[in-house]
């Protein structure tokens, strides 16, 4: 979900248009950072670059972590060398 902040006057205009026109539709173009009305008018909005990247690439916290899988594997390998007793197989 992406909350979009627009000027109050723009929101008022969009709400009036929505109430006056049954089936009125708006779309948000995240890549271009604009809200587009059914008549083609565009209203720009700001979004944090990192948030935009995550949304456009479908990345959540897990997806972001998995992008670092090679670094994580390297770290685990180094830790196995430094502290092998942590990784010993414990069997009852």
N, C-alpha and C positions, 0 to 999 in steps of 0.2 A: 504494500500500500504506500502511496506517495501523496502526502498532503500537499496541495498546491496553494500558494498564497498569491492572491491577486488584489489589486487596489479595490477598496470598498465600492467605488462607483462602477467599476467593471462588473463586480459580483452582482450589484443591484441590477444592472442592465441585463446580465445573463439570466438572473432570476425572473425578471419581467418577461423576457423573451420565452423562457421555459413555460411560464404560466399562460402566456398568450397563444402558444403554439403547441397543440397536442402532438406528441411524438417528437418533440424537439430533441435534437441530439448534439452533444459536444464530444470532441475527442481531444485527447492529450497526446501530443507528439513529444515523447521524452527525449528522443535523440536531438530534436531541434529546439526543445524546451519551449513549446508553445501550446496553448489551448486553441483549438480550431472550432469555430461555430459551423452550423450547417450551411451558412451563407458564405463561408470562406474567410470570415474575419479571424485574425490571429492575435492572441494576447500572450506576450512573453512572461515566463516565470523563471525564477532562479531555483537551482537545485545543487546541492553539494556534489562536487565532482566524483568523490568516492562512492556516494550513494547512487549516483547515476550509473557509474561503472558496474556496480553490483546488480542493479536492477536490469540493465541492458544485457548483462551476461548471466542472469539467473543465479547469482551467487548469494548464498546465505552463509552463516558462520562456518558451517561444515565445509561448504564449497571453497571458501577462502582458505581454510586450513588445509584442505586437500591440494591446493595449489602449491603448498610447501612440502609435499610428500617426500621429495628427494632430500631436502634439508633435514626433515624429521628422521628419515632412514639413516642418513649420515650420522646424526647425533646419537641415535640408538646404537649404531655400530661402534662408535667411539666409546659410549658408556659401557658396552659389553666388554670392550678391551680394558677399560680402566677399573670397572667394578663387576667382574664376572660373577661374584657371589650373589648379586642381586638377581641375576638371570638363571641361577641354578634351578634345575628341574626338581621340584619337591614332590615326592611320592609317599603316600601313607603306607 
